Amino acid sequence: MAQRNMDSKKTAMPEQDAKKRAANFEEVALGYTEDMAKNEAMRCLQCKNQPCVAGCPVNVQIPDFIKLIGEGKYVEAYDKIRETNGLPAVCGRVCPQETQCEERCVRGIKGEPVGIGRLERFCSDYAIAKGAKPTECASATGKKAAVIGSGPAGLTCAADLAKAGVDVTVFEAFHIPGGVLVYGIPEFRLPKALVQKEIDALKAMGVKIETDMVMGRVLTIDELKEMGYDTIFIGTGAGLPSFMHIPGENYNGVYSANEFLTRINLMKGYKFPEYDTPVRRHKNLAVIGGGNVAMDSARCAKRLGADNVYIVYRRSEAEMPARNEEIEHAKEEGIVFSFLVSPTAILGNSDGYVTGMTLQKMELGEPDSSGRRRPVPIEGSEYDIELDAVVVAIGQSPNPLLRKATPGLKAQSWGGIIADEQTGATSIEGVYAGGDAVSGAATVILAMGAGKTAAKAMLEYMDKK
């Protein structure tokens, strides 16, 4: 075993130059080399109590896979991750490790934590490139399960069920599976070819995926039961955009972040005219919001050729929910941040197109229910800025279509399906739910954790039938 690396900082990961990457959709982070990965792996202290594992929503055995990387056993490291995580290459890129596993890393007490996400990405990319073997599944049980939605929650649930020998069919509303992984997260953060490889691995386990299936319209929960499915998982995500309900939101040039990103990512609008999904190139665009979706929208707009892109956020930078890495990348790429301001109106011309936005300055008051200080308007502080487009990225909620087509399926007043935290069980026997459809918009890894929780309960339910 090589000598332990006691460097207080993570092994740096190469990135595209900021000026160059702001004009293309290629991946920003370039990944570790073998030497870099081994060097970073040797920073792990192999703690006996493994606090990092407790911080992982899917309980990846982190010290074990890092030890294998240190030994040069990269494919074995990937297989170790796949014991509990069906999407390691995805998680290595988009998981907020800094608030989960890495936050609990002992090395972070007197320096930077081990780069767990970077190592997960490295061994995943290595193993996929070498042609990783499909996950082995148990003998067929004769049981059938339906999974509605092919986002992180649905894919994870399907993988765990298939691994246990269940006949699984995934029903996806879009023409391509992957959910938010393909429509919401930009190519420069998560290459779609990589997502497809993860989905191919799921198919290799025997999982069937049916696309263009808008559940609640094409089929209902009751009809799935009549078709012989023993249990059903709802992982339909949170695809219904929220708006501010201020004057001018109906002008041409106002987008929800969902539409903006879906046109660019899933429908390949950034490759127009190669892909016939035109996305208008705007000169001056503002994104309202401070989360990862807002960062993604702003960075996409910059890559599409906008001269000026603004992030408009009503709190200060300290309260921004976006990952620090995404904020820093956005700043490096020339995104302009306007803090402590809130839109009061979107301005337009007689032809119905956006011409600007009225902003009001804010100050921070007492903390609200989120624990962050509540922004309070400053009277008489309004001012206008010139724009030709606005992207609203202030959150999403679950689409009500399936819920409204399912009598007896109980939901919160804001639309989230009510499901037991320990099992994912809903108000309908044999029907489970998890991910953003239950919690509202959250992270990929939390949705995956919910998918695993439900799969375990669904297996126990089928055993009792």
Order of alpha helices (4+ residues) and beta strands (2+ residues): alpha-alpha-alpha-alpha-alpha-alpha-alpha-beta-alpha-beta-alpha-alpha-beta-alpha-beta-beta-beta-alpha-beta-alpha-beta-alpha-beta-beta-beta-beta-beta-beta-beta-alpha-beta-alpha-alpha
